[in-house]
Amino acid sequence: MRARLRRWALLGFLGLFILFLYGPTFTILLLSFQGPDGGLTFPMNGVSLHWFVRLFQQQAVGDFGGAMQRSLALATMVTVATVSISLSAGLAFRRGFRGADWLFTLTVASLIVPSILISLGIGLLFNQSGLDPTWYGSAFGAQLTWTLPFGLLIMFAVFNRFDRSLEEAARDLGASPAQSLRFVLLPLITPSLIGIALFGFTLSYDEFARTLLTAGSDNTLPLEIYGMTTNVTTPVLYALGTVTTGVSFVAIGLGLWAMRALSRRPAR
């Protein structure tokens, strides 16, 4: 009886914790379906898709469409760079080289430094160099200081438990180093690379602090939403939140689908 009560108490605590995490998201989701005369709070005044339609129309203030396009483009750039650099760095660290420890420390240190300080430092660097901060330049570099450490740590975990005998067997069968990389190593670590891509995309898509002082005059979507909270007084803001959350879930779903497809693919 005590064990059963303890289990139900722990499950209840877990349920409250999940409600605390996702309750605001569910609230925004519900309020985004307000009727045409609905407001920003409960009770809801009808149910409709009115505010989703308004989201893609010309707004009195703000540029939701342009901000979303910039965020998606920036997240894609960061994802490609994170996967490429993390894979290259993981391969380099397998053999070891002079200064590897210092380089690893500098890479991971960006996780400890407050994000706003990194944004301020990169913004000041561009200004002092006579360069204009842009979302595709300075903001791109600032976001890499956030995504690359995660990608590098994942690659370290993958290669630390990777069975090197598989590569040795391929070379015994006559495979060159390039063929061993292409036909043995990469197929085995592809699920991990997909995980790094998901990290890079989601961390970049909703990053605010490291983009605040480095995006220049063109806002990304998190910056646009922050600016609109003081101007937009209709549920169109909630509709935007629902759409952006849906984009994140679509990205995660595509990643999981790719992993499942790879696991079912017959070996050649």
KEKE-3310 file (N, C-alpha, C; in steps of 0.2 Angstrom, whole numbers, plus 5000, padded with zeros to 4 digits):
npx = (5004:5010:5020:5012:5005:5016:5020:5009:5009:5021:5019:5008:5015:5024:5014:5009:5021:5023:5012:5015:5025:5020:5008:5006:5009:4998:4988:4990:4988:4975:4969:4972:4963:4952:4936:4931:4928:4935:4947:4962:4962:4953:4935:4934:4928:4919:4924:4936:4946:4950:4961:4972:4971:4972:4985:4993:4990:4992:4999:4996:5007:5023:5032:5028:5029:5041:5050:5049:5053:5067:5071:5069:5078:5090:5091:5092:5105:5113:5111:5116:5130:5133:5132:5141:5153:5154:5155:5167:5176:5174:5180:5193:5197:5197:5210:5218:5228:5240:5236:5223:5215:5214:5207:5195:5191:5189:5178:5168:5166:5158:5146:5145:5147:5136:5123:5119:5130:5139:5132:5132:5146:5150:5142:5148:5161:5158:5154:5165:5173:5168:5158:5142:5130:5122:5108:5112:5126:5134:5124:5123:5136:5135:5125:5131:5140:5132:5126:5136:5144:5135:5134:5147:5149:5140:5146:5158:5153:5147:5159:5167:5161:5161:5165:5180:5185:5177:5180:5193:5191:5185:5196:5204:5198:5201:5196:5198:5204:5194:5184:5181:5176:5165:5156:5156:5158:5150:5137:5134:5134:5125:5111:5115:5120:5108:5102:5110:5108:5094:5096:5103:5094:5082:5088:5093:5082:5073:5081:5085:5092:5106:5104:5099:5107:5114:5108:5105:5096:5086:5074:5074:5062:5059:5064:5055:5043:5044:5045:5032:5024:5021:5014:5004:4988:4979:4973:4981:4994:4995:4991:5002:5012:5007:5009:5023:5027:5021:5030:5042:5038:5036:5049:5055:5047:5051:5064:5064:5057:5066:5076:5070:5067:5080:5084:5077:5081:5088:5104:5118)
npy = (4994:5006:5008:5009:5021:5030:5029:5034:5047:5052:5051:5060:5072:5073:5075:5088:5095:5094:5101:5113:5116:5116:5122:5136:5136:5128:5137:5148:5142:5138:5151:5157:5153:5161:5169:5182:5193:5191:5193:5195:5187:5175:5174:5164:5171:5164:5153:5151:5153:5165:5174:5167:5169:5183:5184:5182:5193:5210:5219:5232:5236:5229:5215:5200:5190:5193:5192:5179:5172:5176:5170:5157:5155:5159:5149:5137:5140:5140:5127:5119:5123:5120:5105:5102:5108:5102:5088:5088:5093:5083:5072:5076:5077:5064:5059:5067:5082:5095:5107:5103:5102:5115:5121:5114:5118:5132:5131:5125:5135:5145:5141:5145:5158:5172:5174:5187:5195:5189:5193:5207:5209:5204:5212:5225:5222:5222:5234:5242:5238:5244:5238:5234:5226:5211:5200:5189:5189:5194:5190:5176:5171:5174:5165:5153:5151:5146:5134:5126:5121:5111:5102:5098:5091:5081:5074:5070:5061:5051:5046:5042:5030:5023:5009:5005:4994:4991:5000:4996:4983:4986:4992:4981:4974:4981:4994:5011:5025:5036:5029:5021:5030:5035:5024:5016:5023:5036:5031:5024:5034:5043:5045:5052:5063:5069:5071:5082:5091:5094:5100:5111:5118:5120:5127:5139:5144:5149:5158:5172:5181:5181:5186:5198:5210:5209:5207:5218:5229:5222:5212:5195:5182:5179:5192:5200:5196:5199:5213:5216:5213:5224:5232:5225:5221:5210:5194:5189:5189:5177:5168:5168:5163:5150:5145:5146:5137:5126:5124:5121:5108:5102:5101:5093:5082:5078:5075:5064:5055:5054:5047:5035:5030:5028:5018:5007:5005:4994:4986:4989)
npz = (5000:5004:4995:4983:4986:4986:4973:4966:4971:4967:4953:4952:4956:4945:4935:4939:4937:4923:4919:4923:4915:4902:4902:4900:4886:4881:4885:4876:4864:4865:4866:4854:4845:4846:4843:4830:4838:4849:4864:4872:4884:4894:4897:4881:4866:4856:4843:4831:4815:4813:4817:4813:4800:4799:4803:4792:4784:4780:4793:4805:4813:4814:4806:4803:4793:4786:4797:4801:4790:4790:4802:4799:4789:4795:4805:4797:4791:4803:4807:4797:4797:4811:4811:4801:4806:4819:4816:4809:4819:4828:4822:4821:4834:4838:4835:4842:4846:4847:4859:4860:4872:4876:4866:4867:4879:4877:4868:4875:4885:4881:4884:4897:4899:4901:4890:4885:4887:4877:4866:4867:4866:4853:4845:4849:4844:4830:4827:4831:4821:4810:4804:4799:4810:4806:4803:4796:4798:4810:4819:4815:4819:4833:4837:4834:4844:4853:4848:4843:4855:4860:4849:4848:4860:4859:4848:4854:4864:4855:4848:4858:4862:4850:4840:4835:4829:4818:4808:4806:4801:4789:4782:4782:4773:4761:4760:4757:4767:4765:4759:4770:4779:4772:4770:4781:4794:4793:4790:4802:4812:4808:4814:4825:4820:4815:4826:4831:4821:4824:4837:4833:4825:4832:4844:4837:4831:4841:4848:4858:4867:4862:4850:4851:4851:4840:4828:4820:4810:4805:4812:4819:4822:4836:4841:4835:4840:4854:4852:4848:4859:4866:4858:4849:4852:4850:4848:4837:4840:4848:4839:4831:4840:4841:4828:4826:4836:4831:4820:4826:4831:4819:4814:4823:4822:4808:4810:4819:4810:4800:4807:4810:4798:4793:4802:4798:4785:4774:4775:4763)
capx = (5000:5014:5023:5007:5004:5022:5020:5004:5011:5027:5015:5005:5020:5026:5009:5010:5027:5022:5007:5018:5030:5017:5002:5006:5009:4991:4984:4991:4985:4967:4967:4973:4957:4947:4932:4933:4928:4939:4952:4968:4961:4947:4933:4934:4922:4918:4930:4937:4953:4951:4967:4977:4970:4975:4992:4996:4988:4996:4998:4997:5014:5027:5033:5028:5031:5048:5054:5049:5058:5074:5072:5070:5084:5096:5091:5095:5112:5116:5110:5121:5136:5134:5133:5148:5159:5154:5158:5174:5179:5174:5185:5199:5198:5199:5217:5222:5233:5242:5231:5216:5212:5213:5202:5189:5189:5186:5172:5162:5166:5153:5140:5145:5146:5129:5121:5118:5137:5141:5128:5135:5153:5150:5139:5153:5166:5156:5153:5171:5177:5165:5154:5135:5128:5116:5106:5116:5133:5135:5119:5125:5141:5133:5121:5135:5143:5127:5124:5142:5146:5131:5135:5153:5148:5136:5150:5162:5149:5147:5165:5169:5158:5162:5169:5185:5186:5173:5184:5199:5189:5184:5202:5207:5195:5204:5193:5203:5201:5188:5178:5179:5172:5158:5152:5156:5157:5145:5130:5133:5133:5120:5106:5118:5120:5102:5101:5114:5104:5088:5098:5105:5088:5078:5091:5093:5075:5070:5086:5083:5098:5112:5102:5096:5112:5118:5104:5105:5089:5081:5072:5072:5055:5059:5064:5049:5037:5046:5043:5025:5020:5019:5010:4999:4983:4974:4975:4985:5000:4994:4991:5009:5015:5005:5012:5030:5027:5020:5036:5046:5036:5037:5056:5057:5044:5055:5070:5062:5055:5072:5080:5066:5068:5087:5084:5073:5085:5092:5111:5120)
capy = (5000:5012:5008:5011:5028:5033:5029:5039:5054:5054:5053:5067:5077:5073:5078:5095:5098:5095:5106:5120:5118:5116:5125:5142:5134:5126:5143:5152:5138:5139:5158:5159:5151:5166:5172:5188:5198:5189:5197:5192:5183:5171:5168:5164:5174:5161:5149:5152:5153:5172:5177:5164:5172:5190:5184:5182:5199:5216:5221:5239:5236:5223:5211:5194:5186:5194:5190:5171:5170:5177:5165:5150:5155:5159:5142:5133:5141:5138:5120:5116:5125:5116:5098:5101:5109:5097:5082:5089:5093:5076:5068:5079:5076:5057:5058:5071:5086:5100:5112:5101:5103:5122:5122:5111:5122:5138:5130:5124:5141:5149:5140:5147:5166:5175:5175:5194:5197:5187:5197:5213:5208:5203:5218:5230:5221:5224:5242:5245:5237:5248:5234:5234:5220:5209:5193:5183:5189:5194:5185:5170:5170:5173:5159:5147:5150:5143:5128:5122:5117:5105:5098:5095:5087:5075:5070:5067:5055:5046:5043:5038:5023:5020:5003:5006:4988:4991:5004:4992:4978:4989:4993:4975:4972:4985:5000:5017:5030:5039:5024:5019:5036:5036:5018:5013:5028:5040:5028:5023:5040:5048:5047:5057:5070:5071:5075:5088:5096:5096:5104:5117:5121:5123:5132:5145:5147:5153:5161:5179:5185:5181:5189:5205:5216:5207:5206:5224:5232:5217:5207:5188:5181:5181:5199:5203:5194:5203:5220:5216:5212:5231:5235:5221:5219:5206:5187:5188:5187:5170:5164:5168:5158:5143:5143:5145:5131:5120:5124:5117:5101:5099:5100:5087:5076:5076:5072:5057:5051:5052:5042:5029:5028:5025:5011:5002:5004:4988:4987:4987)
capz = (5000:5004:4988:4978:4987:4984:4966:4964:4973:4962:4946:4953:4956:4938:4931:4940:4934:4916:4918:4924:4909:4896:4903:4896:4879:4879:4885:4870:4859:4865:4865:4847:4841:4848:4838:4828:4843:4855:4866:4874:4890:4895:4893:4874:4863:4850:4841:4823:4813:4811:4819:4809:4793:4800:4804:4785:4781:4781:4800:4806:4816:4814:4800:4805:4788:4785:4803:4801:4784:4792:4807:4796:4785:4800:4808:4792:4791:4809:4807:4792:4800:4817:4809:4797:4811:4824:4813:4807:4825:4832:4818:4823:4841:4839:4835:4847:4843:4852:4860:4860:4878:4877:4861:4870:4885:4874:4865:4880:4889:4878:4887:4904:4898:4900:4883:4883:4886:4871:4861:4867:4864:4846:4843:4849:4839:4823:4827:4831:4815:4805:4800:4802:4813:4802:4806:4793:4799:4817:4823:4814:4823:4840:4838:4833:4850:4857:4846:4842:4860:4861:4844:4849:4866:4856:4844:4859:4867:4850:4846:4864:4862:4844:4840:4830:4825:4812:4803:4805:4797:4782:4779:4781:4767:4756:4759:4759:4773:4762:4759:4777:4782:4769:4770:4788:4799:4792:4791:4809:4816:4805:4819:4830:4816:4814:4833:4831:4817:4828:4842:4830:4822:4838:4848:4834:4829:4846:4852:4859:4870:4858:4844:4853:4850:4834:4822:4816:4809:4803:4817:4819:4825:4843:4843:4833:4845:4860:4851:4847:4865:4869:4853:4847:4858:4848:4848:4832:4843:4850:4833:4829:4844:4839:4821:4828:4840:4826:4815:4830:4831:4812:4813:4827:4818:4802:4813:4821:4805:4797:4811:4810:4791:4793:4806:4794:4779:4773:4774:4757)
cpx = (5004:5018:5018:5006:5010:5022:5015:5006:5017:5024:5011:5009:5023:5021:5009:5016:5026:5017:5010:5022:5025:5010:5001:5006:5001:4987:4984:4988:4978:4965:4968:4967:4951:4942:4934:4933:4931:4944:4958:4967:4954:4942:4933:4927:4921:4924:4930:4944:4954:4958:4973:4977:4973:4982:4996:4994:4993:4994:5000:5004:5017:5027:5034:5031:5039:5053:5054:5053:5065:5075:5073:5076:5090:5096:5094:5102:5115:5116:5116:5128:5138:5135:5140:5154:5160:5157:5165:5178:5180:5179:5192:5201:5199:5206:5221:5227:5235:5237:5224:5212:5210:5207:5195:5186:5186:5179:5166:5161:5160:5146:5139:5144:5139:5128:5121:5125:5140:5138:5131:5142:5154:5147:5144:5159:5164:5156:5160:5175:5174:5160:5147:5133:5122:5114:5110:5123:5134:5130:5121:5130:5139:5129:5126:5139:5138:5126:5130:5144:5142:5132:5142:5153:5145:5141:5155:5159:5149:5153:5168:5167:5158:5167:5174:5186:5182:5177:5190:5197:5188:5191:5206:5204:5197:5201:5199:5200:5195:5182:5176:5174:5165:5154:5152:5154:5151:5138:5129:5131:5128:5114:5109:5118:5113:5100:5104:5110:5098:5090:5099:5099:5084:5081:5092:5087:5072:5075:5085:5089:5104:5111:5100:5101:5116:5114:5103:5098:5084:5080:5071:5065:5055:5059:5058:5043:5038:5044:5036:5021:5018:5015:5004:4994:4978:4977:4979:4992:5000:4994:4998:5013:5013:5008:5019:5031:5026:5026:5041:5045:5037:5044:5058:5054:5048:5061:5069:5060:5061:5076:5076:5067:5075:5088:5081:5077:5089:5100:5113:5126)
cpy = (5006:5013:5011:5019:5032:5034:5034:5046:5056:5055:5059:5073:5078:5077:5086:5099:5099:5100:5113:5121:5120:5120:5132:5141:5132:5132:5147:5148:5139:5146:5160:5157:5155:5168:5179:5194:5196:5193:5192:5187:5179:5175:5169:5167:5171:5157:5150:5152:5160:5175:5174:5167:5179:5190:5184:5188:5205:5218:5229:5240:5229:5219:5204:5189:5187:5191:5182:5169:5171:5172:5158:5150:5155:5152:5137:5134:5138:5130:5116:5117:5120:5109:5098:5102:5104:5090:5082:5089:5086:5071:5070:5077:5068:5055:5062:5076:5091:5105:5110:5102:5110:5124:5120:5116:5129:5137:5129:5130:5145:5148:5143:5155:5168:5177:5183:5197:5195:5191:5204:5214:5208:5209:5224:5229:5223:5231:5245:5244:5240:5244:5234:5227:5218:5202:5188:5184:5189:5190:5178:5167:5169:5167:5152:5146:5147:5135:5123:5118:5110:5100:5094:5090:5080:5071:5067:5060:5049:5043:5040:5031:5020:5014:5004:5000:4988:4995:4999:4986:4980:4990:4986:4972:4976:4992:5006:5021:5033:5035:5021:5024:5036:5030:5014:5018:5032:5037:5026:5029:5045:5049:5052:5064:5073:5075:5081:5093:5098:5101:5111:5121:5124:5128:5139:5148:5151:5157:5169:5183:5186:5185:5196:5210:5214:5206:5212:5226:5228:5212:5200:5188:5182:5188:5202:5202:5199:5211:5221:5216:5219:5234:5231:5219:5215:5199:5185:5186:5180:5166:5163:5163:5151:5141:5142:5138:5125:5119:5120:5110:5098:5097:5094:5081:5073:5073:5065:5053:5049:5046:5035:5026:5025:5018:5006:5001:4998:4990:4985:4983)
cpz = (5000:4998:4983:4979:4985:4977:4963:4966:4969:4955:4947:4953:4949:4934:4932:4937:4926:4914:4919:4918:4903:4896:4899:4888:4877:4880:4879:4864:4859:4863:4857:4842:4843:4842:4836:4833:4850:4857:4868:4881:4889:4898:4885:4871:4856:4848:4833:4822:4810:4812:4815:4802:4794:4800:4797:4781:4783:4789:4800:4809:4815:4807:4802:4799:4787:4791:4803:4796:4786:4797:4804:4792:4789:4803:4804:4792:4797:4809:4803:4795:4806:4815:4806:4802:4816:4822:4812:4814:4829:4828:4820:4830:4843:4839:4840:4843:4848:4853:4860:4866:4879:4872:4864:4875:4882:4871:4870:4885:4887:4881:4894:4904:4897:4892:4881:4883:4879:4865:4861:4865:4856:4842:4843:4844:4832:4822:4827:4825:4809:4801:4803:4804:4808:4805:4802:4794:4806:4821:4822:4818:4830:4841:4838:4840:4855:4855:4845:4849:4861:4855:4845:4855:4863:4852:4849:4862:4862:4849:4852:4865:4855:4843:4834:4826:4819:4806:4801:4800:4790:4779:4778:4774:4760:4755:4761:4764:4771:4762:4766:4780:4779:4770:4776:4793:4799:4793:4798:4813:4813:4810:4823:4826:4815:4821:4834:4827:4821:4833:4839:4828:4827:4842:4844:4832:4834:4850:4852:4861:4865:4851:4845:4850:4843:4828:4818:4816:4807:4809:4815:4822:4832:4845:4840:4838:4851:4858:4850:4853:4868:4864:4850:4853:4855:4848:4842:4834:4846:4844:4830:4833:4843:4833:4823:4832:4835:4821:4819:4830:4824:4811:4817:4824:4812:4805:4815:4815:4801:4801:4810:4803:4790:4797:4802:4787:4779:4772:4766:4757)
residu = (MET:ARG:ALA:ARG:LEU:ARG:ARG:TRP:ALA:LEU:LEU:GLY:PHE:LEU:GLY:LEU:PHE:ILE:LEU:PHE:LEU:TYR:GLY:PRO:THR:PHE:THR:ILE:LEU:LEU:LEU:SER:PHE:GLN:GLY:PRO:ASP:GLY:GLY:LEU:THR:PHE:PRO:MET:ASN:GLY:VAL:SER:LEU:HIS:TRP:PHE:VAL:ARG:LEU:PHE:GLN:GLN:GLN:ALA:VAL:GLY:ASP:PHE:GLY:GLY:ALA:MET:GLN:ARG:SER:LEU:ALA:LEU:ALA:THR:MET:VAL:THR:VAL:ALA:THR:VAL:SER:ILE:SER:LEU:SER:ALA:GLY:LEU:ALA:PHE:ARG:ARG:GLY:PHE:ARG:GLY:ALA:ASP:TRP:LEU:PHE:THR:LEU:THR:VAL:ALA:SER:LEU:ILE:VAL:PRO:SER:ILE:LEU:ILE:SER:LEU:GLY:ILE:GLY:LEU:LEU:PHE:ASN:GLN:SER:GLY:LEU:ASP:PRO:THR:TRP:TYR:GLY:SER:ALA:PHE:GLY:ALA:GLN:LEU:THR:TRP:THR:LEU:PRO:PHE:GLY:LEU:LEU:ILE:MET:PHE:ALA:VAL:PHE:ASN:ARG:PHE:ASP:ARG:SER:LEU:GLU:GLU:ALA:ALA:ARG:ASP:LEU:GLY:ALA:SER:PRO:ALA:GLN:SER:LEU:ARG:PHE:VAL:LEU:LEU:PRO:LEU:ILE:THR:PRO:SER:LEU:ILE:GLY:ILE:ALA:LEU:PHE:GLY:PHE:THR:LEU:SER:TYR:ASP:GLU:PHE:ALA:ARG:THR:LEU:LEU:THR:ALA:GLY:SER:ASP:ASN:THR:LEU:PRO:LEU:GLU:ILE:TYR:GLY:MET:THR:THR:ASN:VAL:THR:THR:PRO:VAL:LEU:TYR:ALA:LEU:GLY:THR:VAL:THR:THR:GLY:VAL:SER:PHE:VAL:ALA:ILE:GLY:LEU:GLY:LEU:TRP:ALA:MET:ARG:ALA:LEU:SER:ARG:ARG:PRO:ALA:ARG)
# end
